[in-house]
Amino acid sequence: MSGGVTQADVLQRRRAMIAGEQSFIESRWLKSGLPRSAVAIRELQDLLLFSEAYPGVHHACDATKALMADFRALLKARLDQDARLRKQLQGSGVQGSDSVGLYSFTLVRWLLKHWPLEVSLFSVDAPRDETAELLRPILAEAEREAVDMHDGDAASLMSLLFGKDPRKQLHDLVDLIDAHPASGELRETLFARLQVYIKIGSGFPSLTSLRGPVHAPFIHSEGLQRGVDLRATIAQGIGAPLALNKRQRTRLINDARAILCLMQRETDPITYAQEVQAFDMGRGPVIALFHMDAAHRLALESYVGFMAFKNGVPLGYGGAWLFPGRSKVGINVFPSLRGGESALFFAQLLRLFRQRFGVGVFEAENYQLGHGNADGLKSGAYWFYYRLGFRPWDDRLGRIAAREVERMQKNKAYQPPLRTLKELVADGLVLHIAEESSPMIDTGALIYAAQQHTASIGAQSRQQLLADTKRRAQKAFGLTRAECAKPGIAAALKAWSLPLNLLGEYEQWPAVELKRMGRAMRAKAAGNEDAYQAALRECRMLLRAWASASM
């Protein structure tokens, strides 16, 4: 095999495809062999994924599938003989490669449950002394004495405690932490402090093959759609969620976790997913919404995650932090599909959240735009949002942004100064879609005010105060003991305890408002958070009081 396809050829074809100048890839293209370098192989996979997501003519679907099958067969044959290439492809998500990442305790337990032979301990990066101190309280007495006599590094400490097999080390470390009677939150904290890096082996699913639901494959016979009428798109209604059975929902959750693992990423809604809904948005995208279990939900906002698929190919992920008055949103498009219909995809995502949850005001947080986030700053995320109609909260920054846009339009080579861009991204951006009847509340400021208020009350201990707050809410909302014993309701009561403390004698409010608040409390414990957001919007007196308290 001489090397076959070249890196230059791959890049040329990708540029042509993105520009709409090439509608499909010839099915015989790979017969001469793979590129030689790991970089070119990764770029080739991106090209094939892009072609599969954006087929230009009907026979392009079959051609791309044939090419992907050739790619997988050739890659397997190459990697079976080339250990150096396997190492170079580490972390790429390409079939046959492994990856190393830092994940939550919950996600590592999931990996061990579903892929016990493919996950092992790569390293513990906490300092040796800190590692010993973190583990010491949960070890047997003899083990503690052995640790006290040990003077090696963290790696040798793992060998001392769990043996030399990295797979066994990970299994035993997780079992040790899992057996401790501490709460799940404390176990997560302990595991995070240890900085445990996990190696995922080559037998794990790959980005080469992982696919999401395909409801109605779309052929781009007229090329890619670059422009988008954002407001017109958002105003379009949506259909009901796709009919997925329990097995399909479980597979979608597991595949989403695997896709993020391969990219060394993780989001709470997918890690702690209790329910998933999938929506066909037209032109190929299916967007899956992930709802966390009640124990991991935020106190006030609904953090609903998403993963999108274009003709089955993973397109992007992110989430929305939903709350009446204003909702934050953030997206990440996977590198393999950048250059496609990203603007249309984002418009469809906003359409879904608008139609599903009644969102009227979307906010792009400053971190998403690049504030304290070098990748976001470098990617030009600020101008992506700006072109779609998002604008600065502050009028002065609005004038600066408009000036910079005008300069970029006049001179294609112009780049705004880094200092100016950092000033712009620090403030975030907002998009007003419709008038919001609910007041605009900074939920972060509200939570902070609730904590300060609780800390300032000196008549009771903290635990007594929280217990009394829960009892007051239980009585005011007419919750029965049986309801409060349910984990979801108990978690919802705990989440609302401090914010309710800001309201004074709210038990004296009109019965109709208390009934609405009780309905929202019960909805917060449901399988998904659709009903919670709808019920919360009806709590007008509550929202006005919280708005006043957060100022």
N, C-alpha and C positions, 0 to 999 in steps of 0.2 A: 504494500500500500504506500503510495508516494506522498500522501498528505491531502490529496484531493482538493476540496474547497479551501480557498484562501480567506484570511481575515479581511482583506480588502474587498473581496467579492461579497462577503457577508454584509459588511457595512454599506456597500453600494446598493445592495438589494434592499436593505432596511430603509435607507434614505429614500429610495425610489418608491417603496411601498407606502411609507408615511406621506410622501408627496402625491400619492395617488397615481403614480406613473406605471405601476406594475400591479396587476390585479391578482396574480397567483404565482406560485413557485412550481417549476416543472417537477413532476414526480420522479424523474430520473436524476435529479440534480446531485444527490449524495452518492451515487453509485461508485464514484471514483474514490470515496473515502472521506474521513473527517479532517478538519484542520489539525495542524500539529500542536498548537499552543492551547493552554488552558483558557486563556483570555478569549481566544477565537471560538472555542467550544461553547463558552458561556454566552457569547454574543450570538452564536448560531442558535442556541436554544431560545434566546429572546426573540430572534427573527421568526422561528417556527411558531412560538406561542403567539406572536403578533399576527402572523398569517392565519392561524387557527381562529383567533378572536375576530379578525376583520377580513373574512373571505370576500374576494371581489366578484367572483362568478360562481355559479352552482358547482362546477366541478373542482373549484379550489378547495372545498371542504375535503373531498376525497383525496386530492393531491397532497394536502397538508397532513392528513392522517397517515398517508403512505410514507411521507417524508419523516414524520415523527417516529413511525415504526422502524424505518431504516436507521434513524439517528440513535434510537435506543439499542438496537442490535449492534451497530458499529461501536457505540460507546462501551457496551458491556464487553465486547471482544477486546477493545483497547485497554480498558481498566483491569481486566483479568491478568494482563501481562505487564502493566506499567504502574508500579507502586508510586513512582515520582509524580505522575500525572494525577493519581488519586489524591495525593497530598496537596498538590497545587489547586485542585478543585474543592478543597475543604471549605465548607461554608457557602458554597454556590447554590445548593439545592438541586444540582444536576444529579440525575439518576446514577447511583453507584458511588457517590461521594458521601463523606460524613460531615458533621458540623459540630461546633462547640458554642454553647450559649449559657446565659445566666437567667434562670427562670424561678418562678415562685414555687414554694413548697407544694402547693395544690397541683400545679401543672406537672411537677416532677413525679408526684404520686400517680397522676394520670398516665404519664409516660411509662412508669414502672408497671402499671396494671395492664396496659395494652401492648407494650413493646419491651418486656423484661429483658430480652436478650440483646436489644439494640442500644440500651442506655447504660452508661458507666460513669464513674467519677473521673473528671479530667483534672480538676485542681480545687483546693480550698485556698482562696486568696486572702482571707483574713490573716493578720499576723499570728505567728505561732502562739504567743502568750495569750492573745485574745481568744484564739480557737480553743485553747485548753480551758480558759476561764468560762467560756460559753458552754462547753460540753460537761465540765466537771460536775455541776449540780444534778445532771441526769444520768451519771454513770454509777455503777456499783462501787462500793467502797474500795475493793481491791483494784478496780480500774483507776480510781482516783489516785491511789498511791503509786500505781505504775506511771500515770501521767505526770505526777509530781517529780518522779525520778528521771523522766524523759527530757533530754536536752537538744533534740533534733528540730528540724523544721516541721511545718504543717503537714507536708507530704509523708514524712516518716512517722508522724503522730497518727495519721490515718492507717498506715501499715501496722503500727503497734496495736491499735484498737480493733481493726477489722480485717487484717490480713493484707496480702499484696495484690489480690485480684481487684482491679478497679470496679468491675461489675458488682462484686460482693461488697466492696467498700460502700458503694452508693446504696445498695439495698439495705445494708446493716445500719448505715447512718440514718436513713429515712425511717426505718423501723424503730430505732432508738428514740428519735424525736417524736414519732407518732405515738409511741407507747406512754409518753409522759402525760399526766393528767391536766396539763395546762390548756388554756383555751386555744382555739384554732388561730386566733390573732397572735398570741404569744409564740406559737410554733412557727408561724410565718416570719415573725420578727427575728427569732433565733436563727432560722435558716438563712434569712437575708443578711444578717450580721456575719455569718460564716463566709459569705460570698462564694457559694458552691457553683462551680462551672461544670456543666454536664456535656459529655460527648454522646452524640446520637449517631449510631452506626449506619453503614451503607444499605442495610436491609430495611430501613425506615422508608415510608413513601417519599416521593420526590416531587419537585415542582414540574418535572418532565411529565408526570402522569396524573397528579392530583387535579380533579375537576369538580366544579360545582354543578348545581341543577341547570339544565337547559330546557326551557319551556317552549320557546318558539325560535329556532335558529334563524338568524337574520343574515342575508347576503347583501353586501355593500356593492350592488351592481352599478350605482351612480357615484361611487367614491365615498370618502369620509365627510361627515358633516362638521365643519369647523365652527361656524357661527351658531349662536343660540339666542333666541328671544327668552331671556330668563323668566320674566314675569308671566309671559304667555304659557311657558312650559309648566311653571309652578302652579298655575291656575287650573291645569287639567286634572280631572278626577283620576282616581286609581281604582283598580279592581280589587276583589277580595284576595287574601293571601292564597298562594298555591296550595293545593290539597296534598300535604305531605303526611304519610303515616308515621308512626312512632319510630320505626327503623330508619326511615329517611331523615327524620329530624335528628336522630342520634348521630347518624353518619355525617350530616352537614355540620353539626357542632364539632365532631371529632376531626373532620377534614379541615375546618377553619383553624382549629388549634394546631394541627400539624403544619399547615401552610405558614402560620406565624412562627412556629418553632424553627422551621427551616430558614427563616429570615432573621433569626435571633431576636424576635419581637414577641410581645405579649400584651393583651389588653384584658382588663378585668371582666367586661361583659362576655367575652368569649371563654376565658378561663373559668368563670363562675356561672356560665350559662345554664339557666333552668328551662328556658323556652326559646324557640326560634321560629320566626315567620319569614317566608320568602315571597317576594313580589316580582312579577314580570313587568318591567317598565317600558317595554317596546324597544325595537331596534337591537335586540340581543341581550341587554343587561338584565340580570336577575339580582336583586338586592335582598340579602338576608339580614334581618334585624335580630339581635341577640339580647335577651332580657336576663339579668342576673337573678340569682336566688335571693329571697328576701333578706337573708342574713348579711349579704354583702352590698346591698343597695345604699345609696347615699341618703343622708338625713332628709333632704328636701327635694333635690333634683332627681329626675329619672335619667340615669346614665345608660343610654341604649346604644349598644355597639352595632356595627354593620360590617359585612364583607360583601363585596360586589363581584359578580362573575359576568364576563362578556362571552356569549356563546359557550359558556362553561369554563372558560379560562379565568383564573383569578385576576381580577382587575384592580382592586384596591380595598382598603379597610379604614376604619376610623370610628367616630361616634358622635353622638349629640347629647348635650347635657340640657334636658328639657325642663322648663319651668315657665308658668304663666308670666307674660310680660316680656320676657327675653329668653332666648335659648342659644347656647353656644354650640358650634359645630366645627368639626375638623376632619380632614380627609388626607389619605396618603395613597397615591396611585403607584402600583408596583412598577419597578423599572422596566420590565419587559413590555408593558403596554403604554408607556409614555410616548407621546407623539400621536396618539389616536384621538378619540373623541372625548377628551378629558373635560372640556367645558360642558358638553352635553350631559355627560355622566354626573357632574356636580349639580347641574340644574335638575336632573331627574332625582337625585338624592334629596335636594331641598324640597322638591315636589312631594316626595314620599313623606317627609317629616311634616310638611305643611298640611297635607291632606289627612294624614293619619293622626296627628296630635294637635292640629289647629294652631301651629306656630305662625305668628305674625311678624316677629322680629328675630333675625338671625345675627349672631355675633361670632366673628372669627377672633379667637383669643390671640393675644400678642405672642405667646410661645409658638403657636402654629405658624405665625408669620415670620418668626425669626428672632424674637426677643429672648435672649439666653439660649438660643437654638441655632448653632452655626449652620446646620444642614438646611433649616427653613430659610435662613437669611440668604444662603448661597443659591437656593433653588428658585428664588424669585417668586415665592408664594404670595407675597404682598401684592404684586402686580397681577397675578392670576385672579385673586379675589377682587381686586380693584376693577379689572376689565369686565367682570361679571356684574358690577353695580354696587359692591360694598364700598363704603366711604368711612373716613375717620369720624370718631365721635366729636372731636374738637374742630371748630371752624378754622382755626389758624393752621392746624395740620392739614385740613382739607385743602386749603389754598396752596400749601407747599406741595402736596401730592399732585394737584392739578397742574402746577407749574412743571414738575418733573415729568409728568406724562406728556405734556406739550413738547418739552425738549427732546424726549425719546422719539416722538412722532416726527419731529423735524430732522433729527439726526439719528439714524438707525444704529450708529456706533456708540452713541452716548449712553453712559451708565451713571445713574445717580451716585453721588459721593457716599461712601460707606457711613460717614457720620450722619448724613441726612437720612439715609435708610434706617439706621438704628433709632433715630428719633421718631420716625414714622411708625415703625413696627411696635414700639413700646406702648402705643395707645390702643392697638387693636382696631378692628373695622366692624361696621354694622350695616345690615341690609334690612330696610323696612319694606315688608311685603304687604301688610295690611294693618289697619288700626288695631291696637291691642286694648281691650277693655280692662285688662288687669294692669295694676301699677308695675312699673319697672323696678324690680328688686335685685340688688346685688346680694346673692345668696351667701357669698363668702363673708360679706360685711355683717349679714344677719347672724350667721353662725358665730362669728367672733363676738358680736354684741351679746348673744345668748350666753356664751362662755364667761364673759366678763361679769355679766349680771349674776350668774350662778356663783362665781367665786366671791362676789361681794357680799353675799348673804351669810352672815355669821351665826345666826341663831341655831342652825342645824348642821350636822355633818353632811358632807357631800352625799354619802350613800343614803342618809335619811331623806335628804331633799329630793334626790332622784326617785326614791321609792314613793314619796308623797306626791310628786308630780305625776307619776304613772297612775296612782290611785285616783287622783283628781280627773285625769283624762278618761280613765276607765268608766268612772261614774258619769261624767259629763256626756260621753258619747254613747252611753247605754251598752257598753261591752259586757258580755257575760263572762263568768269565770272560765267556762268551757272555751270561749273564743280567745281569751287571753292566754290560755294554756297552749294554743297553737303557735308553733315557732314563728310563722309569718306575722301574726298579730303582735306577738311579744317583741319581735324585731322592729315593727313599725312604731310601737309605743316607745321603745328605747330611742329610736331615731328622732322622734318628735319631742322628747322630754325637755331638752334645753330650750328649743325655740318656743314651746308653749309657755315656759316660765316667764317670758317677756310680756305676756298678755294680761297680767294682773288677774282679776277675778272674772275670767272669761266664762266660768260656769253660769254667770248671770246673763249671758248673751241670749238673744232670742232662740227659742227652741228650734226654729227652722234652720238657723245657722249652725247650731250644735249638731243637728241631724246631718247637715251637709259635711261637716268636719268628720263625723263618725263614718260617713260613707267613704270619704277620701282615705281615712285610716284603714278601713277594711280593704279598699281597693289597692292600697300600697302593698298588701300581702298577697295579691293575686299572682297568677303564673306569669302574666306580662303586665306592663305598666300603662297600657292604653286607657283603661278605666280610671286609673289613679289621676292621670293628667286631666281627663275630662271632669272628674269629680272635684279636683283641686281648683279648677277654674270657676266652679260654682261657689266656692268659699270666699265671697267678695269681702265680707267683714274681716275675715282672718287675713287675707292678703293685704288689705289696707293697713291693718294693725302691724303686720310684719314690715311693710314698707316704711311706716313711721319709725319703727324700732331700729331699723338698719341705717337710718340717716345719720 
